[in-house]
Amino acid sequence: MLHLGLSNFHRAHQVVYLQRLKEQGDTSWQLVGTNIRADANALLDALASQNGNFTLETIDPSGTVEYEWITAIDQVLPYDAQLRTLTKLAADPATRIISFTVTEAGYYLLENGELDTGFADLQADIERVKKGEPGQTIYGALVTLLRARKAADAGPITLQNCDNLRHNGDRVRGGLRDFCRRIGDNDILAWIDANVSFPNAMVDRITPRPAPELKARVKEKTGRDDNAALGSESYIQWVIEDSFANGRPAWEKVGAELVDSVDPYEEAKIRLLNAAHSCIAWGGTLRGHSYIHEGARDAVVRKLAYDYATEDVIPCLSGAGNPVNLPAYRDKVLERFGNDAIRDTNQRVTADSFSKIPGFILPTIRDRLKQDQSIDAVAMLPAMFLVFLTRWHEGKLPFEYHDQSMDPRAAHTIVEADDPVKALVADRLLWQELAGDRRLEEAVRKALVRVQKEVLPQG
């Protein structure tokens, strides 16, 4: 397996499943990891200096802490914009899976599934790959690797998402096919259609950025000087569509769920967990908190997340045949968010909010409006985001806000408008076909009054 995006989450998730498999004696699968962006070279260097090994600290809601030495990464490749070693490995018939962890914004997808070529780096990559040069976006890199595999006649391969993109396998297939069309390479497009599978998957494990004190704690508890130490919650889940082109690890033997369709699991996770995470991060920030557990334990913020899940999400997802116990899942999510040992920050969770609203929140609003039902509970989330965005505009956030999919000029324009609610609801990037919808505007306007009275500290 080749993995692109050797992130904290990947190391706490897919790598851990592979660790469990190797511990059972199945060493038939090897993992090589690297990045296609140059923004995490320090981590790659730290992992390479430790032969890919690192300490994982896990903490459960009761406060039980465990330390594990993870050895499942077989090779760490240094960042190389030319993708030289990656290309050789992709052309090797022994390589059966290319997996990747990418943020929602990093896929550059429009609501219709096509690529948003308004991004300069994506447009530059299209021109680069047209000329036969190595790609630097996820699509350009994949085309580069798949061209090499096709030329070597190395056989079918699976492209496996390990991230939060909704319908991730299907949507990456669409984005990659669109990229191939835009570079005019019909040969690789036809080869992909005949030889590549894109299983959908749902992943879940809260994995905050490592706190500065983590290294000292690991040293104290294990005696190791670990520059790549990582912390996560103890909970872990992976649901995978069993659609692989050329074999796969026996993930089901180590706790992953192999299913015909991940849709019900994905919808529960995205709407109940991911959206509630953003709700708590926005609300907690507005109430002066720095960490997710503080917001989850704040009665006002917790009630907002609970009401959103109970009043709007669960009615949308409840139905015959749903394998997820939605009320139990809701309660488990809120329990996990309240784990004070994780120390997950609002800064991390609020990042890329402009992609999280359409990805995590819009589906519930869309469903409720189709059913002619109230959206009062879910409307509190975009109302809090508007206040959050206003503080960003005024330079009053307590941290630096990072958002790959946000156009800063457009965001400033929303806040500066005579009617910011109308401007927010009119933004098509956020609301797609519901942009400008009168019902949505009225609900957000009413919710904003509640935010100002109930959420913002008074006095």
N, C-alpha and C positions, 0 to 999 in steps of 0.2 A: 504494500500500500504506500502510495505517495500522499503526503498531506501538505496542502498549501494553507498557510495561516497558522503558524505554530503559536497559538494564543494561549492565554491562561485558561480559557474555557475548554479548549481542545485538550489540554494536558490534564484537566480535572475530570474529563468526560470520556471521550473515545479512547484515550491512552489508558485510562483506568480499566475500561472493559477489556482491552487487549492484555493488560497486566493480569487480570483475573484468568484469562484464557491461558496465558503462558504458565501461570501458577498451577493450573490443572494438568499441565504437561503437553499442551498443544502449542508447539513452537513452529508450526508450519507457516505462520504469517509473520512477516517482518514489516516494520514501519520506518519510513524515511520521511523526515519533516523539514520544511523550510518556509520562507516567506517570499512573496512576490512584490512586497513593498519594503522600502528601506527604513521604515520607522520603528523597527523593533530589533535592530542589530545587536543591541546590548544583551537582550535576552538570548538571541541565537548564540552569541559568543559565550555567555555564561553556561548555557546548556552544553555546547560543544566541549567546553573545558571540563565538564563533568560526564562526558561520554553519553550525553542525553539523559542522564539520571537526575532526579530531583526529589525533594521531600514534599509530600502532600500532608498538610494539616487539615483534618476534618473535625467539625464540631456539630453536635446534635442539639436540638432545642433544650435539652436538660443540662447542657453545658459540658457533656463528656467530650474530651479532646483525644484524638488519636493521631499518631505520626506514622507515615508509611514511606519507605524508600521506593520510588517508582523507577523501574528499569526497562520499561516496555519500548521506549524509543530506541531503535537500533542505530540510527544515524541521523545527525543533524547537519544539514547542508548550509553553508554560509549564503547570505543573500548574494544573488548574481543576476543583474538585470538582463544578461544574455541567456539565462536559463540553460546553460551548457550541460551541467550534470543532470538536471531534471529531464532535459530532452533525451539524453541517453537512456535514462531509466524508463521513461515513458515508452521508448521504442523496444524495450526488453519484454519478451513474451511472459516473463515471470511476474511482471507488474500486472495486477488484475483490477486494482481499484485506485482511482485518484479521488481523494476526499478533500474537503475544503471548509473553512470556517470564515465567513465574510459577514460584515454588518449589512443590515437591510439597505442602507444607502449605497453600499459598494456594488450593488447589482444594477444600478442605473435603470430601473424598470418603470415604465409608464403603467397607467391603470389597465391598458389594453394588452399588457404583456410584452410590448415592443420596447426597444431601448430608447432611453431619453438622451439623445445626442446633443442636448444643450450643454452637457458637461464637457469642458475643454479637454480634460484628460482622456475621456472616452473617445472623443473625436480624434484626438492625436493618436490614440492606440489603433483606431480603425485605419488611419493612413499608414501607420507604422507596419501593421500586419499585412496590409495590401502589398507592401513592397517586400514582403518576406522576412521582415525583421521580427525579433522576438517581442511578444506582447507583454504589457505591464499591468493591464487590468485583468480581472478574473477571466473574462472572455478571451482576451488576446493571448493570455498565457495558456489557456486550455486549447485554443486553436493551434498554437505553436507545438504543444505536446502531442496533440492528436494528429497533426500533419506528420510528425516524425513516426508515430506509431503506424499510421497508414502506409508510409513509405517503406517501413520495415516489415510490413505484413505480419505484425505481431499479434493480431487477433482482437477479439472483442474486449471491451473494458467497461467498467461501471464508474460513473461520476456520482459521488455521494456527498450530499450536503450534510453538514453538522452544525446547523445554525438555526436562527429563529425566523427565517423567511417563510411566509405563509405559502403552502403548497410548493415547497422549495424545489423538489425535483422537477415538477412540471414547469415551474417558472424559469428555472435555469435552462431547461431544454429550449424553451421559447426564446429566451434572451440569447443563447448561444446560436440558435438557428438564425435569428435576426442579424447577429454579428457576421455570420458567414455570408449572408445575402449582401450585407453592406460592403464587405470586402470583395464581393464578386467571386467567391470560391465555391462553385457549385459541386466540385468534386469532393471536397471535405464535408460539405453539407450532406451529400448522398451517403458518404461513408459513415458519418455520425448516425444518420437515420437507420442504417443497416447494422451497426456494430456497437452502439453505445446505449446503456440503460441509465436511467435517472430516478432511482427510488426516492420517494418522498420519505421524510423522517421528522419526528418530533423529539427534540432534545430538552433536557431540563436538569440543571444543577446551578444553584446560585454560587457564583465564583467572583468575589470582589477583587479589585486590584490589590496586590499584596501590600499590606501596611508596612511602614518603615520598621516597625518593631518586630516584624515576623522573623527576620533573619536571626536576631538575638534570641528570640524565644526558641527557635529550632536548635540553635547552638546549645542553649541551656538544657533542652529536653533530650537531644539526640547526640550532642557532641560534634555535630557536623557543621562546618562552615559552608553554607549552601547559598550561592548567589542566585539560584533559580527556584528557591522555595516558594510554595504556593499554598493558599488556604481556600477551603470551600466548605459548604454545609455537608452534612453526612448524606442527605437525601440525593438520589440520583435516579434518572429515568431516561430510557431511550426506546422509542417505538419506531420501527422501521418497516416500510413496505418491502415485502420479500420479492424483489425484482432485480436480480443481479445478472449481468451479462456473461460472467466468466468466473463463477465461484465466489465464495465469501467465507469469512470466519464464522465459526459456530457461535454467533453472538447470543443465541437463545440459551446456551449453556451457562452464561454468566449474567443472566438477568435482563437482557434486552428482550423486547416483545416484537416478534416477527409477525406481521399481520397482512391481510389483503388490502386494507385501507387504513391510513393513519388519520383520516379526516376527523372522526369524533374526538380523538385524543388531542389532535392539533388545535381544534376549535376551543376545547376546554382550556388548554394551556395558554393559548394566545389571548383569549378573552378574559379568563378568570385570573391567570397568573400575570402575564405580561402587562395587560392593561391596568390591573390592580397595582402592580409594581410602580407604574408611572403615576397612578393616582396618589399613591403614598409618597412618592418622591417629590411631586409638585406640591402636594398639600403640606408635607413635612417641611419643605424649604420655605414655604410661605409662613409657616408657624415658627420658624427660627431653628429648626432641627438640622443637623448635619448628616445623620445616619438613617438608614431605612428602618432599623429596629425602633428608633425613637418615634418616627411617624406611626409605625404599626402599633405602638403602645400608647399613642396619643388618642384618647377616646373620640375626639372630633374626627381625626383623619381615618382612624380604623372604621368608624361608622360609615364614612363616605365610601370606602372600599367595600364594606360589607353590603351596604344598600345597593351599590352599583351591581355587584354580583347577584344579589338576591332578587332585586326588583326587575332588572333588565336582562342580564345575561342568562341566568338559569331558565327563565321562561322561553328564551329563544332556542336553547340547546336541548331542552327536555323533549324526549320523544321516544317512541317504541324502538327498542334495539340499541339505544345508546349504551355502550359498555361502561361509561364513566359515571360513578356516583357523584353527581355534581355538588350537592350540599357538603358531602364529606370532603371533596376535593377543595372546595372553597375554604372550609375550616382548616384544612391542612396547609393551604397556601398562606393564610394569615398567621398560623402558628410559625411557619418557617420564616416569614418576614419579621417576626418579633424576636428572632434569635439574636440576642445582643452580642454574642461572641463573634458573629460573622463580620460585623462592623462594615457592612456594605454602605457605600456613600450615596447620597442624593446626586452628587455630581456625576457619578458613573451611570446611574439609572436614568437621569434626565437627558443624557447625551442622545443626539439624533432624534429628538422629539418630533421633528417635522416628518420623519418616516414612521414613527410609532403611532401617530394619530390615525393615518389611513390604514396602517397594518393591523393595529390592535383594537382600536375604538370604533372606527367607522363601520365595521361589519355589524356590530350590535345596533348602532343607530339606524343603519339601513334596514335591518330586519324588523325592528320595532316600528318604524314608520310604515313599512309595507303592511304590517298587521294593524295599523291605525291605533297603536298603543303609545302610552306616555314614554317620553325619553328624559323625564326630569332627573332621574338618578345618574344616568350616563352623561347628561349635559354638564354635570358638575366638573367632569374631567377637562373638557376643552375650556371651560370658564376659568378653572385654576391655571391652565396652561397660558391663557391670555394674560393673567396677572403676572405669572412667572415671566412671560415674554416682555411685559412692560418693565419689570425690574431689570431684565437684561438690557433693554433699550436705554434705561436710565443709568446703567452701570452700578446697580444696587444689589446684584446677586452676590452671595458670599463666596462664590467660586467662579472659575472661568468655564463658560458654557461652550461645549463642543457639539457641532451639528453639521455633519457632512452634506446633508440634503437641504439645508436651509440656504436660501438666497438672502444674505444679510440686508440688502437694500429693500427687498420685498417685505422682510420681517419688520424693519424699522417703519416702513410705510403703513403697515397694518396698525401699529401702535400709535402712529402720528395722525391717523385718519380722524375726521370729525366724529365718526361713529366706528370705533375699533371693533365692536361686535360684528357689525355688518361687514367690515373689511375682512375680519378673520373668517367668517362663514363664506365669504365670496371666493376664498383662495382655493383654486381647483387642485393644487398639489395636495392639500389636506383633505378635501371633501369630494373630489372626483365629480360624479354626476349629481351629487347633492349640494354642490357649491351654489350658494345663494338661496337655498331652500328656506321658505318662510317659516316652516315649522321648526327647523333647526335653529334659525336665528332667534325665534321667540324663546325657545327652550334655553339657549345659551344666555340670552339677555336676562331671563329670570334667574338662572343659575348664578350669574355674576353678582346679582344682588345678594344671594345667599352666601357666596364666597366672602363678600365684603363684610357681611354681618356675622357669619358663623365661623369662618375659617381664619380670617386675618385677626391677629391679636388686637384687641381694642385698647385705646388709651395711649 
